[in-house]
Amino acid sequence: MSRKQEKKRNLIILIAFAAAFSILLGVSLGIADSSEIASAAELSSTVTVSSLTLGANNTQGVPLEEYLAANGLLFEDEEDADTEEEEDEEEILVDEAGESDGPYYTVTKFGGEVPMYASDTVNVRSGAGTDYDRLGKVTWGTEVTVTGVTDNGWYEVLFKDMYGYIRGDYVVSEMPGVPYLFVGDSRTVQMEMAVGNTDKAYVAKVGEGYSYFKNIALSEIQKYAGNGTRMIINFGVNDLSNANKYVSLVNSYIDTWENAGVTVYYSAVTPVGGSASVTNSQIEAFNAKLQEGLDPRVHWIDSYSYLTQTGFQSSDGLHYNKSTYKNLYSYYMTVINQ
């Protein structure tokens, strides 16, 4: 082989070697670039980083914390990360009913099942808060089986074979006084027929007055009235001449009722129609004596003026239709709730 041919062959080998080296270098750099892009994609602005090697790009001597902050990353050392994880486990509390869409709370279990009572008509919810779904309701005096109490003031109860929750201020350990107690004559009997007896009790009898109130009704009141009871008395239309006796009897019991937590109301005798055996003038005189003579702790409900102004319907002049009784009941509730 001539010297010229040998130089030509060496040049070809050198070129081929250089080309192969360039290809190999390009592949290596491509792999490295791909790895970096994948890593960068995995580290979003919300990624928590516990350690990182900065490599050749960290040429300014920037502390690790500052570098990560400048790049939108959160720095934690391994000890801090463990601590936050433990705190999260304590913070995310879910009640035993499996709910997690309302306020967080914890339940302290009782040693067993405790019988208690609903002090009013109240909702039973799937968790200890009003944001939870309503499972149903219990009415006044319903015995509920309580299994625990929450740290935000609710009771855990058994309800329809599942756990439910009732606000603590609507559950009491002893049978509560009925929320509303109506005491009176035939008008009170007919009011019960018009509005029902949920959350309410009635001590009333057709055609009765003072003697029934004193000898029978007073002992019956003790069965229903208790702490929180609002009692509405409405006697007199059958014996308008006994105004002073009613005043004396009610005033003699006001201390007893108040000490028991009962709030006492006396509803004025309401007006009659033209066919009644008594007159509105007689009723007005009776009402005036009671309003003047009753102890100030007895709240007066001027239902006479209410029906006189709004009107009423009566077939016999003395008793009302269902619509009038409902209106009168609504007026009672308005006055009481004020």
Secondary structure, 3 states (H helix, E strand, C coil): CCHHHHHHHHHHHHHHHHHHHHHHHHHHHHHHHHHHHHHHHHCCCCCEECCCCCHHHCCCCCCHHHHHHHCCCEECCHHHHHHHHHHHHHHCCCCCCCCCCCCCCCEEEEEEEEEEEECCCEEEECCCCCCCCEEEEECCCCEEEEEEEECCCEEEEEECCEEEEEEHHHEECCCCCCCEEEEECHHHHHHHHHHCCCCEEEEECCCCCHHHHHHHHHHHHHHHCCCCCEEEEECCCCCHHHHHHHHHHHHHHHHHHHHCCCEEEEECCCCCCCCCCCCHHHHHHHHHHHHHHCCCCCEEECHHHHHHHHCCCECCCCCECHHHHHHHHHHHHHHHHC
